[in-house]
Amino acid sequence: MISGHSPMIVTVGKNRTIPLPDELLEASKVNIGDILICKVMEDNCSITLEIFDDQTLSDEQIKAHGSLTRVEALNPKCFD
């Protein structure tokens, strides 16, 4: 879930893609291109997503961190 919002269940697609509904993006002020930090919760069944403080990281730096992801436009082929 995005910090401060109700939990929701989503289907993980190819390459571990997670769809975020437009309503959630609008309510949370998350935008395409934002960098999020993903934290696994104690139950190991859910994650929280928070906007990462440093939005200037390159894709290589995001990948090296291990817990970061960049918000990208939804590609329906990821869920075929």
C-alpha positions in Angstrom: 0.0 0.0 0.0 1.1 3.5 -0.5 1.8 5.0 2.9 -1.3 6.6 4.5 -3.8 4.6 2.3 -6.0 1.6 2.8 -4.5 -1.8 1.8 -5.4 -3.3 -1.5 -4.8 -6.6 -3.2 -3.2 -6.5 -6.7 -1.9 -9.1 -9.2 1.8 -9.0 -9.8 2.6 -9.2 -13.5 5.6 -10.1 -15.6 8.9 -8.7 -14.3 7.2 -8.1 -10.9 5.1 -5.3 -12.3 2.4 -4.0 -9.8 -0.5 -2.0 -11.2 -1.6 1.1 -9.2 -5.1 2.3 -9.9 -5.4 5.9 -11.2 -7.5 6.8 -8.1 -4.7 5.7 -5.8 -2.1 7.7 -7.8 -4.2 10.8 -7.7 -4.9 10.6 -4.0 -1.3 9.9 -3.1 0.3 12.5 -5.3 2.5 9.8 -6.9 3.4 10.5 -10.5 4.9 8.7 -13.4 8.7 8.8 -13.0 8.7 9.1 -9.2 11.0 6.9 -7.3 9.4 4.8 -4.5 10.9 2.7 -1.7 9.3 -0.6 -1.2 9.2 -2.0 2.3 8.1 -5.6 3.1 5.8 -5.6 6.1 6.2 -8.0 9.1 3.6 -10.4 7.8 5.7 -10.9 4.7 2.5 -10.8 2.7 2.3 -7.1 2.0 4.5 -4.1 1.1 4.3 -0.3 1.7 5.3 2.1 -1.0 6.7 5.6 0.0 8.1 8.4 -2.2 11.8 8.2 -1.8 13.6 11.3 -0.6 16.1 11.5 -3.5 14.3 11.7 -6.8 17.5 12.3 -8.8 18.8 8.7 -8.9 19.6 7.1 -12.2 18.1 3.7 -13.2 21.4 2.1 -12.3 21.4 3.6 -8.8 17.8 2.5 -8.3 18.6 -1.1 -9.2 21.7 -1.1 -7.0 19.7 0.1 -4.0 17.5 -3.0 -4.1 14.4 -1.6 -2.5 13.6 1.2 -4.9 11.4 1.3 -8.0 10.4 4.0 -10.5 6.7 4.5 -11.3 6.2 3.8 -15.0 3.2 3.9 -17.3 1.2 0.7 -17.3 2.0 -1.7 -20.1 -1.0 -4.1 -20.4 1.3 -6.7 -22.0 2.8 -7.2 -18.5 -0.5 -8.8 -17.4 -1.3 -11.0 -20.5 
